[in-house]
Amino acid sequence: MDPEELTKINFIPEFHPTKEEFSNFSKYCEDCEAQCGTAGAFKVIPPKGWQPRKEGYDHLDLTVQQPIEQNVWGSNGVYELLYMLRESRTLEKYRKLVSKTEYSSRKKSFTEIEKLFWKTLKLNAPLYGADIEGSLMDKGIPWNLAELDTCLKEGLDNLQLSGVNNPYIYVGGWKTMFGWHKEDYDLYSINFLHLGAPKYWYSVDLDSNEDFETLAKRIFTGRFEKCSEYLRHKNTLIHPALLRKKGINLRKTIQKPGEFIVLRATAYHCGFNSGFNIAEAVNFALFDWIESIASKVKFCNCIKDSVKINMSTFCQTLIDKFEQEKSPIKKAMIKTLKKVQDEDIKAKQIFEKKKDSCKRRNTIKKKNRKRNAASAKAKGKKKRPKLKEE
C-alpha cells in the first residue's frame, strides 16, 4: 500500500460549541449532524473552562482488567486480528509495560506516526486494556458520559447495559487498535480522550456503507458465509489506501486529550492509539435512530453478548413518558413511536412464523430419516434364502 495515500484522506468535521450550546447534548449533536453531510463522524472541542475531572488523573485507582493481546496477520492491506486475554494488572504496571514499546513513535510527526503504524502493525503484538466498566468524569457536568440524557437512556429506563448506556474505559498503548465495525445496534457513540497520546480514527462516509460491506464480503468470503454480520466481530482491518483505491469514501481525525469524537449511527470506523492513553466511551441515540434505523438492524448470532433491545418495550416506555409531558415536540413523536412499535411487532410475528415453519420442516425431515433408517434396517435383517442341495 502506498503510504502517501494516507495524506490524501480528508478530515472529519470539527465543531467548537459555546457554553450555551454545550449545555444541551442532544440538540447540539443534531445541529452538528445537519452540517456534516455524509461524514460518519465529527469532532467536538469543549468550550474553555469545561473540566471533566477537577481532581485530575495523578491518583487514579484503576485496574486494567484482562487486557487483550492483539496479534495481526495478513498482507497487501488486508488483515485480521487474533485476540488473547492476558492477566489483569494495575494501571502503573500497564503503563510501564507499554512504555517499553513507545520509543519508535517518539519525536515523530502525526503523519510519520500514522505511516509507521500501518508499516509495522504486524510486529510486536500490543496489549489493549479495553471494555473496563466505569467513568472518570465528575457527576453533574455537561457531557458526562455516564449521565447523557438521550432517548436511549429514556427508552431503556432502568435497564443497564455495560458499554451501551453505561460507559467503558479504554487504556491503550502504542499500536493498540480497534478493527472496522459499527456500534452495537447501529447506535451513535461518543468517545472522550482523558489523557495521554493521541488516538487516530478512520470512518467510512455513510453513503459508502454498502460499498464497504460489499468489499468486505468479497475479501472475507469464508468468514461471511459463517456469519453474515462478521464485521461486528471487530477483528478485521483494511488499509485506508485500499479502500480509497476501491472508490470508498472515508475520512480521518487525530483525537487529542480533552476532545470528543462522535460517531454517527451506522458509521463504520476503526483506529489505533499512538501511545499510552486513557479514553472513555458510551453509546447514545437521537430520535432519527428510532425512526429510521433501529427496526432495520441485523445481528450477529455467534457473539453471546450481542446487544439486543426489545423495541416494542423501548417504544412503549417512551410513549408512556411522552404522554405525561407538555412538550408539543414529544407529543408529535408519539405517532412515530407507535408506528415503529407496530412494525417491530409485525416483524417478530413474521420471524416466529418462519421459525415455526422451519421447525416443522426439520421435524418432517427427522421423521423421514428415522423411517428410512428403520426400513433399511428391516431389509438388512431379512434372511437370505437357502440354496437347494444338489
N, C-alpha and C positions, 0 to 999 in steps of 0.2 A: 504494500500500500504506500502511495506517495504521501509522506508526512506533510508536504506543503498544502495538501488539500484541507488539512485541519485549520489552516489560517484563513480559508475562504468561507468558513461557516459563519453565518450571521449570528448575532447575539439576540437573546430574548429581550422583550420589552422591560424597561425598568421604571419604577414609579417612586415618587417621593411625597407621601401624604403630609398634610398639615396635621396638627394635633386634633383639630376638629374632625377631619376626615378619618383619622386613625381610630377615633373613638367608636366607630360603627363598623365592625369587621365585615359582616355580610354585604352591606351596602357598598363598602369600598371595593371589595372583591368583584362585585357585579359591575361597578364602574370601570375597573381595570379591564375586565373581560371584554367590555364593549369597545375598548380601544386596542385590543390585542390581535384582532384579525384571526388568523388560523394558528397562531403560535400556541404550542402545547403547554407553555409555562411562562411565568413572569416573575420578576424580582421586585420586592418591596423593601425600601430602606426606611426604617422608622424615623420619626421626627426627632430633632435634637432634644435631649433631656430624658428620653424614654429609657428606662433601665429594666432589664429582665430579671435581675437578681442583685439587690443592693449590697449584700454581703460579699459579693464576688465569688471566685472559684478556688481560692487558695486552700480551703479546708474541706473539700468535698469528701463525703463519706459514701463512696461508690464502689461497688464490686462489679468487675467485668465478668458477667456470668456466661460460662461455656462459650468463649469466643470461637469463631469459625475460621478454620484454616481453609484458605481459598486456593485450590490447585487449578491451574488453567492448562487446557490442551487445545490444539487446533492449529490452523495455518491459513495464510492468504486472507486474513481479515475476518475469519470465522472461527469462533472459539466457544467452548463450553466450560463451565465451572463445576468442579467436584468439591463439595463441602464436607469437612470433617470437624466434628466437635472436639474441642480441647478443654483442659481443666480451667476452672474459674480462677481468677487472681485479682488482687487489689488493683485499684487504678494506678498506683505508683509503680507496681511491678510491671503492669502492662506498658506503661509509658517508657520505662527503662528498656523493655524488650524491643518495642518498635523504634526507639531512638537509634538503635544499632544499625538499622537499615535506611535511615533518612539521609545519610551523608551524600548519597548520589543525587538527591534533589535539592541540596542546599545551594544557595547563591546562584540559582538559575531563574531565568525569566519565566513568566506564566506560559509562554509559548514553548519554551525549552522543556518545561516540566511536562506539558501535555504530550509532546513528541516522545519524551523519554518513557512515559507510561506505556504508550502503545508499542514502543520498541521492545520493552523488557517485561511486559505483563506476564509472560510465562516463566520468568525466573524468580526464585525465592518466594514461595507461597506466603502471602501475608496473613495476618491474624486479625480478624474483624470482630469487634465487640458489638454485635447487632441485637436489636429487639430486647433491650433491657427496660423493664417496666418502670415508669416513674416520670417525674417532671422536675426540672431545676428552676422553674420560674416562680416568682413571688405571687402569692394569691392576690386577686383583685385588680391586677394591672391589665390594661388593654392588650389584646392579642396573647393572653396567657393560653398556651395550647391545651392546658388541662381544663379550661373553662370556656371554650369557644361556644358562643350561643348561636347555633345554626339549626336549620330544620332537621339535621341528622340527630343532634342531641335531643331535640324536642320529640322526634318520632320514636327514637329508641327508649325514651323516658328513663326508667331505672335500669335498663339492660346495659351492662358494662362489657365492652368488647376490647380486649387488650390490643393496642396499636391502631384501633379504629376510632373509638371515641375516648379512649384513654391513651396518652402519649407513650411512645417508646423513646429511649435514649440510645444514641449510637456513638460508640467510641472507636475512632478509626486511627489508622497509621498509614504510612506511605504505601500506595498501590492497593489498599483495601478498596473493594469495588462493589457495585451492585449492577446486576445484569439487566438487560432490556425487559421491561414489564409494564403493565398497567396496575393501578391500585386495586385492592380488593373491592369487588362490587362496582368497579369502574368509578369509584368516588374521587372527589377532589382530595388533595393532600397539601399540607404545608410543612416546611422544614425550616428550622431556625438553627443557625450555627452559633453556639455559645462561645467557643474559644478555639484557638489553635490554627492549624494550617488550612488554607482554602480548600473547598470542595468543588470539583468540576462536574458539570451537568451537561447532558445532551438530551434533547427532547424532539420527538417527531412532530411535525405540524399535523394538526387534526385532520386536514384534508388529504394527508398521505398515509393515514392509518391502514386503509385497506391495501394499498400497495406494499406497505411494510409487512403486513401479515402474509400476503401472497409470497413475498420474497422469503420470509422466514420459513414458510411451509415448504418451499422448494428446496431450501438449504437443509432443513432438518426434517425431511420427509418421514423417515422412520420414527422419529420422536412424535410427530403429529399423528401418525397412524395409531399410536398407543394412547395419546391424549390430545384431543382436539384443541385444548387450551394450554398447550405445552409452555408457552411464554410466561404463564403465571407461575412456573417453577422458579423463575428468576435466576436461571443458570446459563443464559446464553448471552454472548457478546458478539456484535457485528460491528466492524470498524466503521466509523462515520464516513470515511473516504469511500468505502464500498457502497454505502447507502447513497451517497451523492452520485456515484457512478451509475447507479441503477435508477436515478431520477427521483429519489425520495427526498422530500424537503425536510430539513431538520435545522435546529438552532442549538446554541450552547450558551453557557454562562460560567462565570467563576464566582462562587459564593464566598464572601469573606465574613469573619466574625461580626455578629450584630446585624446580619442581613437575613431576610426571609426569602425562600423560594416557594412559590405557589404553583402546584401542578393542577392543570385543569382536568375535569372529568374525562375519562377515556384516553388520556395522554400517555403514550409510550415514552419511557425515559430510562436512562442508565447513567453511570458516572463513577467517579473514583475520588479518593482523598489524597491530597498531596503531602500529608504528614500527620502527626498526632493532632487530633481534634475531637471535640465533643459536640454533637448535634442532638436535636430533639424534633420529633415529627409526630403528626396525627392526621387522621382523615377528617373531612367535613363535607357538607353538602349545601349547595344552593338549590333554590326551588326548581331550576331547569333540569337538575339531575332527576328529580321525581317525575317531572313532566315528560321528559323525552329519552331518558337513559336507563333508569332502574329496571323497567319492565323488559328490557332487551338484553340484559346482562347474561353472559354464558359462564358456566362454572367448570372448574377443574375438579373432577370427582376422585382423583388419586391423591389429593392432599387432604389429609384428615381434618385439619383445622381451617379448611377453606371457609371464608366468611359467607354466611347466608343470612339474609334478612327477610322475614315474613312481611312482604309489602302490604298485604291486606291489613294486618295488625298495625303496621307502621302508619299507614294512611288513616286508619280509624283513630289512632291516638292523636294525630294532628287535627283531624276533623273535630274530635271532642274538645280539644284545646281552643281551636279557632272559633268554634261556635260560642264560646264563652267570652270572646274578646269583641271589642267595639270597632276594631280596625277594619275599614272597608276593603283594604287590600287583602287581608287574610280571609275575610268573608268571601271574596271573589275566588280565592284559591280553593275553597271547599269543593266547588264544582269539578275542578281538575282532579282533586284528590279522590273523589268518588268515581270518576272515570277510570283513573289508574287502578283503583281498588277493584272495580268490575273486571277490568282487563286481566288483572292478576288472578282473580277467581276463575275466570274462563280458561286461562292458560293452564291453571292447575287441574281443572276438570278434564281438559284435553289430554294432559300428561297422564293423569290417572287412567283414562280410557285406553290410551296406548299401552300403559303399563299392564293393565288387566288383559288386554288383547295379546300382549307378548307372553304373559304368564300362561294363558290358555293354549297358545301355540306350543310353548315349551312343554306343557303338561301332555298335550296330544303326542308330541314327538317322543316324549319319555315313555308313554304307554305303548306306542308303536314299536319302540326299540325293545321293550320288555317282551311284547308279543312275538316279535321276530326272533328274539333270542330264545324264547320258550319253544317256538316252533322248530328252530334249528336244532335245539337240544333233543326234542322229541324224535326228530328224524334220525338223529345220530344214535339213538337208543334202539331203533328197530333192528331186530336180529336178521342177519344175513341168512338166506335160505340154504339148507344143507344140500350138498351135491349128492346125487344118487350114486350108489356104489355100482361100479361096472361089473 
